[in-house]
Amino acid sequence: MKLASVDGTHSVIERVYENRSIKDLQLLAKLATQEQPTLTVRLFTVIPHEKVQCVFARGNDVDLDMNECLKDFLAMIGGKGGGQKQLAQGGAPIKQRLNSYIRLLSD
């Protein structure tokens, strides 16, 4: 699990799983952001040779629109998804290594 501070106001957790359900990711994201209201969570699950699914979530003290963040990310990798300001989910077919996708989030 990777934890990074973003601009001193909140922290980000990124984690990649293999063959986990989207419901598992949603539950993990909800639990983490309820426990830590200054947290942003980006969770990914890879279904080998098929697709990547992701959940972006934020705690109550973070002023980001996760639906907008997710849609921007998915547009870069040819995916689709959506949700609410607090939690959004989506996916895309795998065209390259997931690490290449995640690096796009830092740029």
Secondary structure, DSSP 8 states (H G I E B T S, - for coil): -EEEEETTTEEEEEEEEES--HHHHHHHHHHHHHH-TTEEEEEEEEETTTEEEEEEEE-TT----HHHHHHHHHHHHT-EEEE-SSEEEEEEE--S-HHHHHHHHH-
